[in-house]
Every structure is written in structure tokens, then in C-alpha cells.
Amino acid sequence: YGFSTGGEVTLDFPKLKQARDKYVKRLNGIYASGFAKAGVEHVFGEATFVDEHTVKVTDKDGQVTNYQAEKILIATGGRPHFPPGEGVEENCISSDGFFDLEDLPKVAVVVGAGYIAVELAGVLNSLGSETHLVVRKGRALREFDPMISEALDKEMVKQGIFIHRNTNGVAKVASDGGNKKNITLHNGDTIYNADVVLMAAGRVPNTEDLCTDCEWAPNTETLHLEKCGVKITPRKYVVVDEYQNTNVENIYALGDVCGVVELTPMAIAAGRRLADRLFSSNPIHATSKVSYECVPTVVFSHPTIGTCGLTEPKAIEKYGQENVKVYTSRFSDSHYGIFDMKPEDKPKTVMKLVCAGLDEKVVGIHVLG
């Protein structure tokens, strides 16, 4: 991992990056080998629809080939989004750009309040960067159970992350003419002399290259969904039903491009159920579909979060205050039991069970630590 432990602990970040890149390349090779063994043909290029059964692919040399199929699946995923603002796109990197960093920044500014923002802020801070987290409102992970998001907020502050609250986002990012950036926030505050500004302010579906001149998705460019009639929401997600069907009979979509639950395991599960329904001869698979309820998820924050089901506010909204009972626990991690630290300084584990009804059915479980 690039750490030296002789005397003062130091990190060789380029060595860590090289080792990580080598490992990812190996994984890519393993997946490519699996596809080849399964008889999957790879076609590399930019795809656009010609009609509901035909896709045109232009390769890197400009050669165009048409491919026809009885069934077509759109699974183009999503990508990081740069919010509007003077100098934002020119002077910032995305979460993808994080993996291109050759050196560990001395001062890093992370903008965002979701999974990726808190994860990368935690990584940078733990590796030794002076880390600033910019959130639009009061704290990160506002959609999570309040007990969890509040506990994470306290731990991040305790770890030394500078949290800039109620900023309403970034107004301007300016280079000082060298390698430093100055960030002006909408609330008037300014962060000076950052080496890296990482935008993790959300993701958008990869439909920009899917459609031109379609009234439901203005400003999209080349997948030409108007050629086949597939509908997109105002936020440019592909519209699907519970079976991953689009409004066009033979065209399907799944994963982040649909914007339902944007998690890799959900896309895998949806793909398996769709494949079963379309191609299995087993009658039990005729109505196969994935469930988007009670999806367990993990946030690799510092400390880590695990959650599944309804938050306490959502449970009250669904079942009524009088029908919801909550159990909570807060304690120091046993891992730190023998550490020479004051009890109040030891990282905490926080747990909550959200129960509903007379039988106290568990409808939500939330853990940090």
C-alpha cells in the first residue's frame, strides 16, 4: 500500500496508485476473459439508434457498422456531474479524476453531501491531506437516518475534516495562475490555496449520447432515442416499469441510467432477473423482476455505515408516530477498548432499529461504526 513504517510513517502515494492501477487492469482482464469464454462479442465505438431494432456503431477510425437485434438493452450507466459555476469544470476534478491523481494533495476540497463525497473526504483526510468538505445545507447524507448522519458528522469533525455548511454550493473556482485554486461559495465564504477541488455533487445518466431533438430530453446529443421512441424523464433517466421495460416493446433499460436505486449490485440483480424473464424456459421466471424495497447498502465513510429499510422519519410518515417504536444503542467500538484514549475520544458505534406495528416488525436498521 505504499506505507513505510521505519520511524515516522510515510506514504508513497505514486507507489499506491501504481499498485491499484495494476490490480484494476488485472480485474479488467479477468472480466474480458469471462466474456470471451461465454461467447460474448465486444464491439467498441459510439452507438446511436437507427430504429427500434437497429443500432449504428462508429469505431475510433470512423468506420460505421449497423447491428440489428430482436431485443436491445440500454445499460449505459451514469457519470459524475459538474454543477454550474465560473471555472468549475475547468479547475475541478470529478470522482473519476481522483483515480488519476499522481500525488497526494496537501489541501483538498471535496464538494458534495452524498456517498462519494464523504467516502473520498475520509480517504484523503486519513492519508494526510488537509481536507475540506463543502455541503449545500447543514450536513452530509441528509437522506439517511438523522441519528446516523449526525453521528458521522461529529466523527468527521473529530477526525479533523473542515466542514463548510449551508453554503448553497460553489459559485466560482479560480486558479491563482499556478497550481493552487481558490473556491468561492454561494454564501460568500472563500477557501484559499487548494491543490485539488473534487466535485462529487451528484451523477447524471449517460443519455446525453442517446438523443437529439427529443422534446422530453432537450440538449442531448447522439444516442438518438427519438429514432426509436424511448422516453426519458425531465432529468434524462430512461423511463422503465418494474420489469425494466421501456415504452418500446423490445427495448429494455437497467442500472444507473434508470435512476431508481443507483448501486452496482442492484444493476446486477436487475440484469439477472431480466435475463431470466426474457430467455429462461422455466415458467417460474415468466414474471421475474427485482425488488427495489429494503435494499441494504454500505457507505465506506470513516466510520463505515450500513443501512437497510426505512429511516425513522420515513417510518413515521408511512405508519404514523403512534405505530413506530425505535431502539437505539451508542457505545465505543471494542476495537479501541485497550487504546490509551479518553472514553469520549474513542470512535463510537451507533445503532438504530425502526419497528412498526403491534408486532414490532423491523422496517429499518441503521448502523455506523
Secondary structure as the mmCIF struct_conf table of DSSP 4:
data_model
#
loop_
_struct_conf.conf_type_id
_struct_conf.id
_struct_conf.beg_label_comp_id
_struct_conf.beg_label_asym_id
_struct_conf.beg_label_seq_id
_struct_conf.end_label_comp_id
_struct_conf.end_label_asym_id
_struct_conf.end_label_seq_id
STRN STRN1 PHE A 3 SER A 4
BEND BEND1 GLY A 6 GLU A 8
STRN STRN2 THR A 10 LEU A 11
HELX_RH_AL_P HELX_RH_AL_P1 PHE A 13 LYS A 37
TURN_TY1_P TURN_TY1_P1 ALA A 38 GLY A 39
HELX_LH_PP_P HELX_LH_PP_P1 VAL A 40 HIS A 42
BEND BEND2 GLY A 45 GLY A 45
STRN STRN3 GLU A 46 ASP A 51
TURN_TY1_P TURN_TY1_P2 GLU A 52 HIS A 53
STRN STRN4 THR A 54 THR A 58
TURN_TY1_P TURN_TY1_P3 LYS A 60 ASP A 61
STRN STRN5 VAL A 64 GLN A 68
BEND BEND3 GLU A 70 GLU A 70
STRN STRN6 ILE A 72 ILE A 74
STRN STRN7 GLY A 78 PRO A 80
HELX_LH_PP_P HELX_LH_PP_P2 PHE A 82 PRO A 83
BEND BEND4 PRO A 84 PRO A 84
STRN STRN8 GLU A 86 GLU A 86
TURN_TY1_P TURN_TY1_P4 GLY A 87 GLY A 87
HELX_RH_AL_P HELX_RH_AL_P2 VAL A 88 ASN A 91
STRN STRN9 ILE A 93 SER A 94
HELX_RH_AL_P HELX_RH_AL_P3 SER A 95 PHE A 98
TURN_TY1_P TURN_TY1_P5 PHE A 99 ASP A 100
BEND BEND5 GLU A 102 ASP A 103
BEND BEND6 LYS A 106 LYS A 106
STRN STRN10 VAL A 107 VAL A 111
BEND BEND7 ALA A 113 GLY A 114
HELX_RH_AL_P HELX_RH_AL_P4 TYR A 115 LEU A 127
TURN_TY1_P TURN_TY1_P6 GLY A 128 GLY A 128
STRN STRN11 GLU A 130 VAL A 134
BEND BEND8 ARG A 136 ALA A 140
TURN_TY1_P TURN_TY1_P7 ARG A 142 GLU A 143
BEND BEND9 PHE A 144 PHE A 144
HELX_RH_AL_P HELX_RH_AL_P5 PRO A 146 GLN A 159
TURN_TY1_P TURN_TY1_P8 GLY A 160 GLY A 160
STRN STRN12 PHE A 162 HIS A 164
BEND BEND10 ASN A 166 ASN A 166
BEND BEND11 GLY A 169 GLY A 169
STRN STRN13 VAL A 170 SER A 175
BEND BEND12 GLY A 177 ASN A 179
STRN STRN14 LYS A 181 LEU A 185
TURN_TY1_P TURN_TY1_P9 HIS A 186 ASN A 187
BEND BEND13 GLY A 188 GLY A 188
STRN STRN15 THR A 190 ALA A 194
BEND BEND14 ASP A 195 ASP A 195
STRN STRN16 VAL A 196 MET A 199
BEND BEND15 ALA A 201 ALA A 201
STRN STRN17 ARG A 203 PRO A 205
TURN_TY1_P TURN_TY1_P10 ASN A 206 LEU A 210
BEND BEND16 THR A 212 ASP A 213
TURN_TY1_P TURN_TY1_P11 GLU A 215 TRP A 216
BEND BEND17 ALA A 217 ALA A 217
TURN_TY1_P TURN_TY1_P12 PRO A 218 ASN A 219
BEND BEND18 THR A 222 LEU A 223
HELX_RH_3T_P HELX_RH_3T_P1 LEU A 225 LYS A 227
TURN_TY1_P TURN_TY1_P13 CYS A 228 GLY A 229
STRN STRN18 ILE A 232 ILE A 232
TURN_TY1_P TURN_TY1_P14 PRO A 234 ARG A 235
BEND BEND19 LYS A 236 LYS A 236
HELX_LH_PP_P HELX_LH_PP_P3 TYR A 237 TYR A 237
STRN STRN19 VAL A 238 VAL A 238
HELX_LH_PP_P HELX_LH_PP_P4 VAL A 239 VAL A 239
TURN_TY1_P TURN_TY1_P15 GLU A 242 TYR A 243
BEND BEND20 GLN A 244 GLN A 244
STRN STRN20 ASN A 245 ASN A 245
BEND BEND21 ASN A 247 VAL A 248
TURN_TY1_P TURN_TY1_P16 GLU A 249 ASN A 250
STRN STRN21 ILE A 251 ALA A 253
HELX_RH_3T_P HELX_RH_3T_P2 GLY A 255 VAL A 257
TURN_TY1_P TURN_TY1_P17 CYS A 258 CYS A 258
BEND BEND22 VAL A 260 VAL A 261
HELX_RH_AL_P HELX_RH_AL_P6 THR A 264 PHE A 279
HELX_RH_3T_P HELX_RH_3T_P3 PRO A 283 HIS A 285
TURN_TY1_P TURN_TY1_P18 ALA A 286 THR A 287
BEND BEND23 GLU A 293 CYS A 294
STRN STRN22 THR A 297 VAL A 299
BEND BEND24 HIS A 302 PRO A 303
STRN STRN23 ILE A 305 GLY A 309
HELX_RH_AL_P HELX_RH_AL_P7 GLU A 312 TYR A 319
HELX_RH_3T_P HELX_RH_3T_P4 GLN A 321 ASN A 323
STRN STRN24 VAL A 324 SER A 332
HELX_RH_3T_P HELX_RH_3T_P5 SER A 334 TYR A 336
TURN_TY1_P TURN_TY1_P19 GLY A 337 ILE A 338
BEND BEND25 PHE A 339 MET A 341
HELX_RH_3T_P HELX_RH_3T_P6 PRO A 343 ASP A 345
BEND BEND26 LYS A 346 LYS A 346
HELX_LH_PP_P HELX_LH_PP_P5 PRO A 347 PRO A 347
STRN STRN25 LYS A 348 ALA A 356
TURN_TY1_P TURN_TY1_P20 GLY A 357 GLU A 360
STRN STRN26 LYS A 361 LEU A 368
#
